Amino acid sequence: MYAVVKTGGRQYRVAVGDVLDIGRLPGERGDSVTLPVVLVVDGADVTTDAEALAALPVLGEVVSQGRGPKIRILKYKNKTGYRKRQGHRQDLTRLKVTGIGSVAAKPAATEKSATEKPATEKSATEKTTAPTVDVKKD
């Protein structure tokens, strides 16, 4: 079973026990994090329904907060003496996936809640129209 989660504008394929480096998330070491799910694959079953995925969170634990490798940026223009050197290090969170919600639990809960609610008839409502206004053009 694996899931595709979205965080920080990127999507990651994760399974239980995976450790991944993602963009900085708030939290200290040992805190639990819930990630939104885009897709869940359990054998031959693929779940993409938004309502079903809302009940299937991916749970993770913050392993550490750190920074990625240094990326060096150099700009150069010929014959003008223009040289610009710059560097960047991305803030990262190392996350261990501890669980993916159960796919089979959601359909049973949906059927149960549907049987508890009695069906009600919709009353007929009259449609009203907005009053018209005559506009004179000169």
N, CA and C atoms as an extended XYZ file, in Angstrom:
414
Properties=species:S:1:pos:R:3:atomname:S:1:resname:S:1:resid:I:1 pbc="F F F"
N         0.843       -1.175        0.000 N   MET     1
C         0.000        0.000        0.000 CA  MET     1
C         0.888        1.237        0.000 C   MET     1
N         0.561        2.174       -0.870 N   TYR     2
C         1.283        3.439       -0.867 CA  TYR     2
C         0.305        4.571       -1.148 C   TYR     2
N         0.754        5.791       -0.882 N   ALA     3
C        -0.073        6.968       -1.096 CA  ALA     3
C         0.768        8.054       -1.742 C   ALA     3
N         0.101        8.967       -2.404 N   VAL     4
C         0.746       10.159       -2.942 CA  VAL     4
C         0.234       11.332       -2.120 C   VAL     4
N         1.157       12.047       -1.476 N   VAL     5
C         0.787       13.182       -0.632 CA  VAL     5
C         1.304       14.466       -1.262 C   VAL     5
N         0.648       15.576       -0.909 N   LYS     6
C         1.048       16.872       -1.441 CA  LYS     6
C         1.401       17.787       -0.284 C   LYS     6
N         2.595       18.355       -0.324 N   THR     7
C         3.017       19.316        0.683 CA  THR     7
C         4.045       20.255        0.070 C   THR     7
N         3.924       21.519        0.369 N   GLY     8
C         4.879       22.498       -0.128 CA  GLY     8
C         4.887       22.641       -1.639 C   GLY     8
N         3.742       22.386       -2.292 N   GLY     9
C         3.677       22.509       -3.740 CA  GLY     9
C         4.278       21.339       -4.496 C   GLY     9
N         4.655       20.285       -3.802 N   ARG    10
C         5.234       19.095       -4.435 CA  ARG    10
C         4.452       17.862       -4.011 C   ARG    10
N         4.553       16.812       -4.811 N   GLN    11
C         3.900       15.555       -4.488 CA  GLN    11
C         4.958       14.483       -4.263 C   GLN    11
N         4.704       13.628       -3.264 N   TYR    12
C         5.645       12.573       -2.902 CA  TYR    12
C         4.895       11.248       -2.818 C   TYR    12
N         5.523       10.175       -3.316 N   ARG    13
C         4.973        8.823       -3.156 CA  ARG    13
C         5.558        8.260       -1.871 C   ARG    13
N         4.682        7.861       -0.932 N   VAL    14
C         5.137        7.391        0.374 CA  VAL    14
C         4.472        6.070        0.727 C   VAL    14
N         5.170        5.282        1.530 N   ALA    15
C         4.648        4.053        2.112 CA  ALA    15
C         5.010        4.078        3.593 C   ALA    15
N         4.392        3.213        4.366 N   VAL    16
C         4.664        3.178        5.806 CA  VAL    16
C         6.127        2.812        6.028 C   VAL    16
N         6.808        3.604        6.861 N   GLY    17
C         8.210        3.365        7.163 CA  GLY    17
C         9.174        4.197        6.337 C   GLY    17
N         8.692        4.877        5.306 N   ASP    18
C         9.571        5.714        4.478 CA  ASP    18
C        10.049        6.932        5.258 C   ASP    18
N        11.284        7.346        4.991 N   VAL    19
C        11.840        8.575        5.558 CA  VAL    19
C        12.154        9.489        4.384 C   VAL    19
N        11.598       10.708        4.399 N   LEU    20
C        11.824       11.612        3.289 CA  LEU    20
C        12.104       13.025        3.768 C   LEU    20
N        12.833       13.764        2.954 N   ASP    21
C        13.135       15.162        3.228 CA  ASP    21
C        12.170       16.016        2.417 C   ASP    21
N        11.393       16.839        3.114 N   ILE    22
C        10.421       17.707        2.456 CA  ILE    22
C        10.661       19.137        2.903 C   ILE    22
N        10.001       20.081        2.254 N   GLY    23
C        10.117       21.482        2.639 CA  GLY    23
C         9.735       21.680        4.092 C   GLY    23
N        10.282       22.694        4.719 N   ARG    24
C        10.133       22.927        6.153 CA  ARG    24
C         8.680       22.900        6.608 C   ARG    24
N         8.399       22.084        7.630 N   LEU    25
C         7.101       22.027        8.287 CA  LEU    25
C         7.272       22.488        9.725 C   LEU    25
N         6.289       23.188       10.278 N   PRO    26
C         6.415       23.597       11.674 CA  PRO    26
C         6.359       22.378       12.594 C   PRO    26
N         7.116       22.411       13.662 N   GLY    27
C         7.117       21.310       14.617 CA  GLY    27
C         8.519       20.951       15.044 C   GLY    27
N         8.593       20.344       16.210 N   GLU    28
C         9.873       19.915       16.771 CA  GLU    28
C        10.053       18.417       16.548 C   GLU    28
N        11.224       17.928       16.897 N   ARG    29
C        11.530       16.508       16.767 CA  ARG    29
C        10.550       15.690       17.609 C   ARG    29
N         9.964       14.662       17.011 N   GLY    30
C         9.025       13.797       17.703 CA  GLY    30
C         7.566       14.197       17.531 C   GLY    30
N         7.289       15.387       16.990 N   ASP    31
C         5.907       15.816       16.767 CA  ASP    31
C         5.283       15.004       15.637 C   ASP    31
N         3.962       14.815       15.714 N   SER    32
C         3.269       14.105       14.643 CA  SER    32
C         2.693       15.117       13.657 C   SER    32
N         2.657       14.708       12.391 N   VAL    33
C         2.212       15.574       11.304 CA  VAL    33
C         1.211       14.799       10.459 C   VAL    33
N         0.150       15.478       10.001 N   THR    34
C        -0.814       14.880        9.095 CA  THR    34
C        -0.668       15.543        7.736 C   THR    34
N        -0.507       14.736        6.694 N   LEU    35
C        -0.326       15.253        5.340 CA  LEU    35
C        -1.567       14.971        4.501 C   LEU    35
N        -1.981       15.912        3.646 N   PRO    36
C        -3.134       15.670        2.776 CA  PRO    36
C        -2.791       14.664        1.676 C   PRO    36
N        -3.756       13.808        1.359 N   VAL    37
C        -3.539       12.713        0.417 CA  VAL    37
C        -4.147       13.069       -0.940 C   VAL    37
N        -3.437       12.733       -2.021 N   VAL    38
C        -3.921       12.948       -3.377 CA  VAL    38
C        -4.424       11.637       -3.977 C   VAL    38
N        -3.756       10.515       -3.613 N   LEU    39
C        -4.055        9.220       -4.206 CA  LEU    39
C        -3.627        8.123       -3.240 C   LEU    39
N        -4.418        7.039       -3.159 N   VAL    40
C        -4.040        5.878       -2.351 CA  VAL    40
C        -4.165        4.637       -3.222 C   VAL    40
N        -3.118        3.806       -3.237 N   VAL    41
C        -3.124        2.558       -3.994 CA  VAL    41
C        -2.922        1.422       -3.008 C   VAL    41
N        -3.900        0.490       -2.978 N   ASP    42
C        -3.835       -0.673       -2.106 CA  ASP    42
C        -4.009       -1.906       -2.988 C   ASP    42
N        -2.911       -2.454       -3.456 N   GLY    43
C        -2.983       -3.589       -4.376 CA  GLY    43
C        -3.561       -3.130       -5.703 C   GLY    43
N        -4.732       -3.691       -6.067 N   ALA    44
C        -5.388       -3.303       -7.314 CA  ALA    44
C        -6.377       -2.162       -7.106 C   ALA    44
N        -6.677       -1.823       -5.851 N   ASP    45
C        -7.632       -0.753       -5.558 CA  ASP    45
C        -6.934        0.599       -5.578 C   ASP    45
N        -7.469        1.520       -6.377 N   VAL    46
C        -6.942        2.883       -6.452 CA  VAL    46
C        -8.041        3.822       -5.984 C   VAL    46
N        -7.739        4.648       -4.985 N   THR    47
C        -8.711        5.588       -4.446 CA  THR    47
C        -8.295        7.003       -4.812 C   THR    47
N        -9.187        7.706       -5.539 N   THR    48
C        -8.925        9.097       -5.905 CA  THR    48
C       -10.073       10.011       -5.500 C   THR    48
N       -11.149        9.459       -4.957 N   ASP    49
C       -12.317       10.242       -4.559 CA  ASP    49
C       -11.957       11.172       -3.408 C   ASP    49
N       -12.293       12.448       -3.530 N   ALA    50
C       -11.912       13.449       -2.525 CA  ALA    50
C       -12.532       13.147       -1.161 C   ALA    50
N       -13.786       12.692       -1.146 N   GLU    51
C       -14.438       12.393        0.133 CA  GLU    51
C       -13.783       11.199        0.824 C   GLU    51
N       -13.452       10.171        0.060 N   ALA    52
C       -12.806        8.991        0.638 CA  ALA    52
C       -11.391        9.323        1.104 C   ALA    52
N       -10.689       10.173        0.357 N   LEU    53
C        -9.317       10.528        0.724 CA  LEU    53
C        -9.272       11.415        1.959 C   LEU    53
N       -10.345       12.163        2.221 N   ALA    54
C       -10.379       13.012        3.413 CA  ALA    54
C       -10.318       12.166        4.684 C   ALA    54
N       -10.799       10.933        4.608 N   ALA    55
C       -10.780       10.038        5.765 CA  ALA    55
C        -9.522        9.174        5.804 C   ALA    55
N        -8.597        9.378        4.881 N   LEU    56
C        -7.379        8.572        4.812 CA  LEU    56
C        -6.145        9.455        4.960 C   LEU    56
N        -5.910        9.995        6.129 N   PRO    57
C        -4.732       10.860        6.272 CA  PRO    57
C        -3.449       10.038        6.327 C   PRO    57
N        -2.372       10.649        5.906 N   VAL    58
C        -1.051       10.045        6.053 CA  VAL    58
C        -0.425       10.668        7.289 C   VAL    58
N        -0.064        9.827        8.243 N   LEU    59
C         0.515       10.298        9.494 CA  LEU    59
C         2.021       10.139        9.448 C   LEU    59
N         2.711       11.138        9.959 N   GLY    60
C         4.166       11.096        9.974 CA  GLY    60
C         4.711       11.659       11.260 C   GLY    60
N         5.978       11.399       11.511 N   GLU    61
C         6.659       11.887       12.709 CA  GLU    61
C         7.896       12.657       12.270 C   GLU    61
N         8.082       13.848       12.854 N   VAL    62
C         9.241       14.668       12.518 CA  VAL    62
C        10.481       14.022       13.131 C   VAL    62
N        11.436       13.652       12.276 N   VAL    63
C        12.685       13.053       12.741 CA  VAL    63
C        13.689       14.148       13.068 C   VAL    63
N        13.805       15.141       12.180 N   SER    64
C        14.737       16.242       12.425 CA  SER    64
C        14.390       17.433       11.544 C   SER    64
N        14.894       18.585       11.941 N   GLN    65
C        14.808       19.807       11.151 CA  GLN    65
C        16.233       20.146       10.730 C   GLN    65
N        16.443       20.482        9.471 N   GLY    66
C        17.797       20.784        9.019 CA  GLY    66
C        17.786       21.613        7.757 C   GLY    66
N        18.933       21.631        7.102 N   ARG    67
C        19.077       22.382        5.869 CA  ARG    67
C        19.689       21.488        4.805 C   ARG    67
N        19.313       21.750        3.565 N   GLY    68
C        19.803       20.975        2.443 CA  GLY    68
C        21.200       21.412        2.027 C   GLY    68
N        21.719       20.823        0.964 N   PRO    69
C        23.060       21.179        0.490 CA  PRO    69
C        23.081       22.590       -0.093 C   PRO    69
N        24.252       23.195       -0.085 N   LYS    70
C        24.420       24.547       -0.618 CA  LYS    70
C        24.372       24.506       -2.144 C   LYS    70
N        23.574       25.391       -2.694 N   ILE    71
C        23.498       25.543       -4.138 CA  ILE    71
C        24.142       26.877       -4.477 C   ILE    71
N        25.114       26.859       -5.365 N   ARG    72
C        25.838       28.079       -5.723 CA  ARG    72
C        25.290       28.639       -7.037 C   ARG    72
N        25.058       29.952       -7.024 N   ILE    73
C        24.541       30.644       -8.191 CA  ILE    73
C        25.576       31.682       -8.607 C   ILE    73
N        25.956       31.686       -9.879 N   LEU    74
C        26.940       32.640      -10.381 CA  LEU    74
C        26.382       33.305      -11.630 C   LEU    74
N        26.358       34.640      -11.618 N   LYS    75
C        25.945       35.402      -12.793 CA  LYS    75
C        27.159       36.157      -13.305 C   LYS    75
N        27.320       36.175      -14.615 N   TYR    76
C        28.501       36.788      -15.212 CA  TYR    76
C        28.109       37.427      -16.534 C   TYR    76
N        28.577       38.655      -16.755 N   LYS    77
C        28.393       39.307      -18.048 CA  LYS    77
C        29.770       39.665      -18.596 C   LYS    77
N        29.977       39.304      -19.818 N   ASN    78
C        31.271       39.492      -20.473 CA  ASN    78
C        31.585       40.982      -20.703 C   ASN    78
N        32.821       41.371      -20.494 N   LYS    79
C        33.387       42.687      -20.802 CA  LYS    79
C        32.823       43.838      -19.977 C   LYS    79
N        32.035       43.580      -18.974 N   THR    80
C        31.475       44.676      -18.177 CA  THR    80
C        31.955       44.648      -16.740 C   THR    80
N        32.602       43.601      -16.332 N   GLY    81
C        33.051       43.480      -14.950 CA  GLY    81
C        31.934       43.077      -13.997 C   GLY    81
N        30.812       42.654      -14.552 N   TYR    82
C        29.677       42.265      -13.713 CA  TYR    82
C        29.802       40.800      -13.341 C   TYR    82
N        29.980       40.560      -12.057 N   ARG    83
C        30.015       39.196      -11.533 CA  ARG    83
C        29.216       39.182      -10.245 C   ARG    83
N        28.310       38.236      -10.126 N   LYS    84
C        27.499       38.141       -8.917 CA  LYS    84
C        27.496       36.688       -8.467 C   LYS    84
N        27.917       36.465       -7.238 N   ARG    85
C        27.949       35.114       -6.694 CA  ARG    85
C        26.999       35.063       -5.506 C   ARG    85
N        26.208       34.019       -5.460 N   GLN    86
C        25.184       33.903       -4.438 CA  GLN    86
C        25.010       32.425       -4.108 C   GLN    86
N        24.536       32.131       -2.909 N   GLY    87
C        24.290       30.752       -2.510 CA  GLY    87
C        22.935       30.616       -1.844 C   GLY    87
N        22.459       29.382       -1.761 N   HIS    88
C        21.151       29.134       -1.151 CA  HIS    88
C        21.150       27.750       -0.505 C   HIS    88
N        20.564       27.669        0.690 N   ARG    89
C        20.334       26.378        1.354 CA  ARG    89
C        18.873       26.317        1.758 C   ARG    89
N        18.189       25.282        1.319 N   GLN    90
C        16.766       25.123        1.596 CA  GLN    90
C        16.563       24.548        2.996 C   GLN    90
N        15.592       25.095        3.743 N   ASP    91
C        15.213       24.525        5.035 CA  ASP    91
C        14.384       23.269        4.783 C   ASP    91
N        14.749       22.172        5.440 N   LEU    92
C        14.094       20.888        5.217 CA  LEU    92
C        13.630       20.269        6.528 C   LEU    92
N        12.632       19.413        6.425 N   THR    93
C        12.162       18.602        7.540 CA  THR    93
C        12.290       17.147        7.128 C   THR    93
N        12.958       16.347        7.939 N   ARG    94
C        13.048       14.909        7.688 CA  ARG    94
C        11.860       14.270        8.395 C   ARG    94
N        11.054       13.541        7.631 N   LEU    95
C         9.790       13.009        8.116 CA  LEU    95
C         9.750       11.499        7.916 C   LEU    95
N         9.297       10.773        8.941 N   LYS    96
C         9.114        9.322        8.834 CA  LYS    96
C         7.618        9.047        8.792 C   LYS    96
N         7.172        8.314        7.779 N   VAL    97
C         5.756        7.993        7.617 CA  VAL    97
C         5.412        6.857        8.571 C   VAL    97
N         4.449        7.112        9.470 N   THR    98
C         4.077        6.114       10.475 CA  THR    98
C         2.789        5.382       10.140 C   THR    98
N         1.959        5.932        9.268 N   GLY    99
C         0.720        5.238        8.949 CA  GLY    99
C        -0.048        5.886        7.819 C   GLY    99
N        -0.809        5.044        7.120 N   ILE   100
C        -1.727        5.498        6.081 CA  ILE   100
C        -3.095        4.980        6.482 C   ILE   100
N        -4.120        5.853        6.421 N   GLY   101
C        -5.471        5.473        6.845 CA  GLY   101
C        -5.983        4.244        6.123 C   GLY   101
N        -6.952        3.569        6.708 N   SER   102
C        -7.499        2.340        6.147 CA  SER   102
C        -8.487        2.655        5.032 C   SER   102
N        -8.329        2.023        3.866 N   VAL   103
C        -9.206        2.254        2.722 CA  VAL   103
C       -10.561        1.609        2.954 C   VAL   103
N       -10.614        0.441        3.603 N   ALA   104
C       -11.860       -0.296        3.777 CA  ALA   104
C       -12.763        0.319        4.838 C   ALA   104
N       -12.244        1.118        5.734 N   ALA   105
C       -13.051        1.670        6.821 CA  ALA   105
C       -14.030        2.729        6.343 C   ALA   105
N       -13.729        3.488        5.322 N   LYS   106
C       -14.574        4.592        4.879 CA  LYS   106
C       -15.890        4.140        4.245 C   LYS   106
N       -15.934        3.178        3.298 N   PRO   107
C       -17.207        2.811        2.690 CA  PRO   107
C       -18.212        2.257        3.693 C   PRO   107
N       -17.792        1.492        4.677 N   ALA   108
C       -18.708        0.961        5.680 CA  ALA   108
C       -19.320        2.091        6.495 C   ALA   108
N       -18.549        3.090        6.842 N   ALA   109
C       -19.058        4.223        7.608 CA  ALA   109
C       -20.037        5.041        6.775 C   ALA   109
N       -19.821        5.151        5.489 N   THR   110
C       -20.709        5.919        4.621 CA  THR   110
C       -22.070        5.243        4.516 C   THR   110
N       -22.105        3.923        4.364 N   GLU   111
C       -23.366        3.206        4.270 CA  GLU   111
C       -24.145        3.304        5.569 C   GLU   111
N       -23.481        3.246        6.690 N   LYS   112
C       -24.136        3.309        7.986 CA  LYS   112
C       -24.783        4.670        8.202 C   LYS   112
N       -24.070        5.741        7.866 N   SER   113
C       -24.621        7.074        8.068 CA  SER   113
C       -25.768        7.344        7.098 C   SER   113
N       -25.755        6.727        5.918 N   ALA   114
C       -26.823        6.931        4.949 CA  ALA   114
C       -28.115        6.272        5.419 C   ALA   114
N       -28.035        5.147        6.134 N   THR   115
C       -29.240        4.473        6.595 CA  THR   115
C       -29.849        5.165        7.806 C   THR   115
N       -29.059        5.893        8.572 N   GLU   116
C       -29.579        6.567        9.754 CA  GLU   116
C       -30.424        7.785        9.404 C   GLU   116
N       -30.138        8.446        8.307 N   LYS   117
C       -30.855        9.660        7.937 CA  LYS   117
C       -32.098        9.293        7.131 C   LYS   117
N       -33.302        9.699        7.586 N   PRO   118
C       -34.503        9.422        6.803 CA  PRO   118
C       -34.567       10.361        5.597 C   PRO   118
N       -35.166        9.854        4.532 N   ALA   119
C       -35.293       10.664        3.326 CA  ALA   119
C       -36.417       11.672        3.519 C   ALA   119
N       -36.195       12.906        3.136 N   THR   120
C       -37.217       13.948        3.248 CA  THR   120
C       -37.556       14.440        1.854 C   THR   120
N       -38.831       14.823        1.693 N   GLU   121
C       -39.264       15.327        0.402 CA  GLU   121
C       -38.938       16.808        0.310 C   GLU   121
N       -38.539       17.225       -0.854 N   LYS   122
C       -38.238       18.632       -1.064 CA  LYS   122
C       -39.540       19.368       -1.376 C   LYS   122
N       -39.708       20.512       -0.748 N   SER   123
C       -40.904       21.301       -1.014 CA  SER   123
C       -40.680       22.131       -2.270 C   SER   123
N       -41.783       22.348       -2.973 N   ALA   124
C       -41.691       23.130       -4.202 CA  ALA   124
C       -41.493       24.599       -3.841 C   ALA   124
N       -40.539       25.228       -4.469 N   THR   125
C       -40.296       26.645       -4.219 CA  THR   125
C       -40.540       27.411       -5.503 C   THR   125
N       -41.073       28.608       -5.339 N   GLU   126
C       -41.337       29.447       -6.497 CA  GLU   126
C       -40.082       30.219       -6.851 C   GLU   126
N       -39.841       30.319       -8.135 N   LYS   127
C       -38.694       31.085       -8.586 CA  LYS   127
C       -39.113       32.538       -8.754 C   LYS   127
N       -38.273       33.418       -8.271 N   THR   128
C       -38.554       34.841       -8.419 CA  THR   128
C       -37.519       35.440       -9.350 C   THR   128
N       -37.941       36.465      -10.052 N   THR   129
C       -37.019       37.129      -10.959 CA  THR   129
C       -36.752       38.532      -10.448 C   THR   129
N       -35.626       39.047      -10.793 N   ALA   130
C       -35.258       40.393      -10.379 CA  ALA   130
C       -36.073       41.396      -11.185 C   ALA   130
N       -36.448       42.520      -10.560 N   PRO   131
C       -37.222       43.530      -11.299 CA  PRO   131
C       -36.374       44.134      -12.420 C   PRO   131
N       -37.042       44.441      -13.518 N   THR   132
C       -36.326       45.026      -14.648 CA  THR   132
C       -36.319       46.540      -14.526 C   THR   132
N       -35.260       47.149      -14.981 N   VAL   133
C       -35.112       48.594      -14.919 CA  VAL   133
C       -34.875       49.095      -16.335 C   VAL   133
N       -35.674       50.093      -16.745 N   ASP   134
C       -35.492       50.683      -18.064 CA  ASP   134
C       -34.413       51.744      -17.988 C   ASP   134
N       -33.449       51.667      -18.874 N   VAL   135
C       -32.361       52.630      -18.910 CA  VAL   135
C       -32.478       53.435      -20.194 C   VAL   135
N       -32.518       54.758      -20.046 N   LYS   136
C       -32.607       55.628      -21.218 CA  LYS   136
C       -31.211       56.013      -21.655 C   LYS   136
N       -30.956       55.865      -22.938 N   LYS   137
C       -29.662       56.255      -23.482 CA  LYS   137
C       -29.835       57.557      -24.245 C   LYS   137
N       -28.979       58.497      -23.995 N   ASP   138
C       -29.060       59.798      -24.674 CA  ASP   138
C       -28.301       59.796      -25.959 C   ASP   138
